[in-house]
Amino acid sequence: GVRTLDDARAYIEQGPIASYRRHGLGLWLAQRRDDGTPIGMCGLLKRDNLDDIDIGFAYLPAYWGQGYAYEAAAAVMDHGRRVLGLPRIVAIVSPDNAGSIRLLEKIGLVFERRIELNGDGRETSLYVPAPTPAPP
């Protein structure tokens, strides 16, 4: 729903900035290393209607399929685990978003179940860390 500069300002204030104030985490700018071009965002979120911290991301279509999303998501997961000490990071995704599902699987998450987050009757898929095999 962001269509104007005022919409963008309101989204940033009520979304990422509010998240950092409340939870100490949120979305980061993803940009190309070589020229600093902004390409999207990726980070950790604490949603009121989800028990766990989840990874979230969105990229401009021009940068899809080039490995940027994987690089950022892997770094965010590592930061969450090592620096923030989060024991569990999950993800939610639309069941028909094949590209995002592939990325979630690539960073070690697996489908657990469908959930309804917003009370609107629409289901989303919950992805959780893959179980660690028991030692022999």
GIBELDA-V208339 format. One record per residue. N is the residue number from 1. RES is the residue in one small letter. PSI is psi in whole degrees, -180 to 180 (none if undefined). D_FIRST is the distance of its C-alpha to the first C-alpha in Angstrom with 2 decimals. Layout:
n,res,psi,d_first
N,RES,PSI,D_FIRST
N,RES,PSI,D_FIRST
//
This chain:
n,res,psi,d_first
1,g,8,0.00
2,v,111,3.80
3,r,-19,6.06
4,t,169,9.06
5,l,-40,11.54
6,d,-39,11.33
7,d,-43,7.65
8,a,-45,9.04
9,r,-45,12.13
10,a,-43,10.88
11,y,-47,9.10
12,i,-43,12.43
13,e,-45,14.57
14,q,-18,13.35
15,g,-95,12.88
16,p,-46,15.40
17,i,-44,17.72
18,a,-38,18.01
19,s,-43,18.76
20,y,-39,21.47
21,r,-45,22.95
22,r,-43,23.14
23,h,-10,24.01
24,g,15,25.02
25,l,166,22.69
26,g,-157,19.17
27,l,144,17.45
28,w,154,19.34
29,l,134,18.74
30,a,127,20.25
31,q,157,22.17
32,r,137,25.09
33,r,-41,28.43
34,d,-34,30.29
35,d,2,28.22
36,g,10,25.47
37,t,125,22.66
38,p,131,19.33
39,i,-11,18.31
40,g,-154,15.85
41,m,154,16.22
42,c,141,18.44
43,g,-165,19.96
44,l,141,21.02
45,l,149,19.23
46,k,103,20.83
47,r,142,18.88
48,d,-32,20.48
49,n,21,20.87
50,l,132,22.42
51,d,-38,25.94
52,d,163,25.76
53,i,140,23.94
54,d,156,21.76
55,i,139,20.82
56,g,151,17.26
57,f,155,16.27
58,a,136,13.94
59,y,151,15.45
60,l,139,15.01
61,p,-32,16.68
62,a,-18,19.56
63,y,8,20.71
64,w,150,20.72
65,g,17,24.27
66,q,7,25.92
67,g,-7,26.52
68,y,-44,24.15
69,a,-43,22.16
70,y,-46,25.51
71,e,-47,26.98
72,a,-45,24.22
73,a,-41,24.00
74,a,-41,27.80
75,a,-41,28.01
76,v,-44,25.52
77,m,-43,27.50
78,d,-45,30.73
79,h,-44,29.61
80,g,-41,28.58
81,r,-53,31.92
82,r,-50,34.29
83,v,-47,33.03
84,l,-14,31.20
85,g,29,33.61
86,l,125,31.10
87,p,-22,33.15
88,r,127,30.35
89,i,128,26.89
90,v,-176,24.99
91,a,152,21.82
92,i,147,19.61
93,v,147,18.38
94,s,134,17.54
95,p,-21,21.08
96,d,11,20.47
97,n,79,19.07
98,a,-39,22.50
99,g,-46,21.75
100,s,-36,20.36
101,i,-44,23.21
102,r,-43,25.73
103,l,-45,24.54
104,l,-41,24.79
105,e,-37,28.25
106,k,-30,29.26
107,i,12,28.64
108,g,16,30.78
109,l,151,28.62
110,v,152,29.59
111,f,132,28.19
112,e,-52,29.40
113,r,170,27.91
114,r,141,25.07
115,i,158,23.49
116,e,118,21.25
117,l,-38,19.08
118,n,7,17.10
119,g,19,19.73
120,d,6,17.83
121,g,-10,20.50
122,r,134,18.57
123,e,149,20.49
124,t,159,19.61
125,s,135,22.33
126,l,126,23.81
127,y,136,25.54
128,v,166,28.26
129,p,140,30.89
130,a,140,33.56
131,p,144,36.79
132,t,133,39.46
133,p,142,42.66
134,a,143,45.56
135,p,149,48.34
136,p,none,51.40
//
